[in-house]
Amino acid sequence: MSKKAFIIGTGLGGLATALRLSSEGYQVEMVEKYHQAGGRLNQFKQDGFTFDLGPSFFSMSYEFEELFKSCNVNNPLKFNELNPLYAVYFSYRKSPYLIYKDLPRLAKEFEKLESDLEPKIRKYLDQAKGIFHDTEYRIVKRNYSSKLAYLLALMSVPLRHAPKLGRSMWSELNRHFTAHEVKVIFSLVAFFLGATPFDTPAVYSLLNYTELEHDGYWNVQGGMYKITEELLKLLAERQVKIHYNTEIQDIEVKDGVVSVFIDQYGNHYKADVFISNSDAAAFRGQILKRPKYTEQKLDKMEWTLSPFTIYLGIKGKLDNLYHHTYFLGDNFEDYADKIFKTSVSPQKPYYYVNVSSKSNPDAAPEGCENLFILCPMPDLRYKTDWSDSEQLADTIIDDLGKRIGYNLRKNTLTRTVWNPIQWRDSFNLYKGSGLGLAHGLNQVGALRPSNRDEDLKNLYYVGASTVPGTGLPIVVISSRLATERILKEHGK
C-alpha cells in the first residue's frame, strides 16, 4: 500500500512537492486556507480583466524544467523572455532607463552617466558569476544535517568571496560604479529578496548575474497563474485531493511523530508524513507552540517587506509602460532607510508597475490594459493602521498618471486595493511579510528554519522561509530538497 503525504498549503512549494511525491508513488492530500490554490502565485478576475495577484516574473527558468523532468512529464508551460528586462523612471527624468541583457546596448543607455560602463559591469558580473557558481551546489542546492555541516560547507567556498560577507550590496556597487543612477538600478534586485540594498549582503550581487547574464527574466504565456493551473492539472491526474477554505489549527502528537492535524471544523487528517507550506517559522510558533518561536521572538527576526498592491483595469493603451517598470524618486538612500520601519504612509512613494497585458493581451479587454502596482511597505510590526489604504492608492495612481502623461483615474474601469492586512489574512503571511524571513547572514543556510522538524520525525517544511529561501525558482528548489529528505528518511 502506498504511503500518504499530507500537505498544508498550496503555494508553489506545496504544489511542487505534491507533484514530486505523487510521482514517487505517494498518495497526497492537501488543505488550503484560501478559496483557490497558488498562495501568493494567485489570480483574480474582475470586470473583464485578469490580474496576477503576486509574482509577475522570474529568473532561473531551468528550475521549472528540472521539476517537470524529474516527474517524467513534459513542461506544459511556455515562457516569454522579457526584453528589455525592465525600465526605470526617476522623478527628475521624463524618459526611462531601459535595462537589457545585451551589455553593449546597456552601456550605451548610460554612456552620458558612466564612462566605460561595459568593462566595469563585466568585471562586476564576473565576480557575481563566481559567487553564484561557487555556492550553487556547495551551499544553496543541498540539505544540512547540522549547523556544523553548514559551517564546513561554507569553508569549502573559495576564500576570495569572503569580503562580500562583511559589506552590503550598496557598498559593493560603490566599489564598481560612480553614477548614482547606475548604482540604484543595479541595487533594485535586493528588493526581490524583500529588503533594501543597504541591508542585503554583497554576496547577493549574484542576482545581478542571474538577471543580466545568466538566465534573464521570464513570464508565462497566459499569465503567471498558468504555473498553478498546470500543476493542478497534473495533480488531478494523480488523484491528489485538495480541501479549500480549510485552515489547520491544531495537532496531535504520539511517540515523537505527528499523528493528526486538525482543521477549524474539527476534521482530522492522518498521514505517514506531513509537509507544511505555511511559513516555516510562524508555523512552529502558532501551531506547534514552540518556545523558540513565540510572537515576541518571531518579531525580533528579520522579515521581508510587506506588499501594498493596487490592481487597475484601464481604458486605453499605455505605450510608455513596459512589462515591468520601476518608479523612483530622488532620495533613494533616505527613503530606503526610513520608509520600511515607520507607521506613516509615504507622501512620495516608490513603486513597481507590471502590465501583464503587454505579454498576454487576453488579460484585458480590447483597447485596455491591466496594471498591477506594488509599493513595498513596512510590515505590521511597524505600521498597524491601514485605514489610509485608499488615500495611499490615490497618491500612487495620481503620481503614476502624471509621470506617464495619462489620466488614470478618469480611465479606470476597475480598481482593487490590497494592504498588508489582507495579504496576512489571505495567506497566513506573518505580520504581512511579503516573502517570509529575510536573507541576512544569520538567516541563511542552516541558520534558516530547517525543512525537517527538529522534534517531530515525520514533519517537513517547504517554501520561502525554509531553505534555501525566497523567489519562485528557489521555492522549486526547496520542494526538491524537502522531497529528497522525505524519500531518504521514509522511503517510497
Helices and strands as residue ranges (DSSP letters): E 4-8, H 12-23, E 27-31, E 43-46, E 49-52, H 62-70, E 79-81, E 86-90, E 97-99, H 103-109, H 117-135, I 136-140, H 147-155, G 159-165, H 169-176, H 180-187, H 189-192, G 202-205, H 206-209, I 210-214, E 218-220, H 225-237, E 241-243, E 248-254, E 257-263, E 268-269, E 273-276, H 280-286, G 291-293, H 295-299, E 306-315, E 324-328, H 332-338, G 339-341, E 351-354, G 356-358, G 361-363, E 368-377, H 389-404, E 412-418, H 420-427, G 430-432, G 441-443, G 445-447, E 459-461, H 472-490
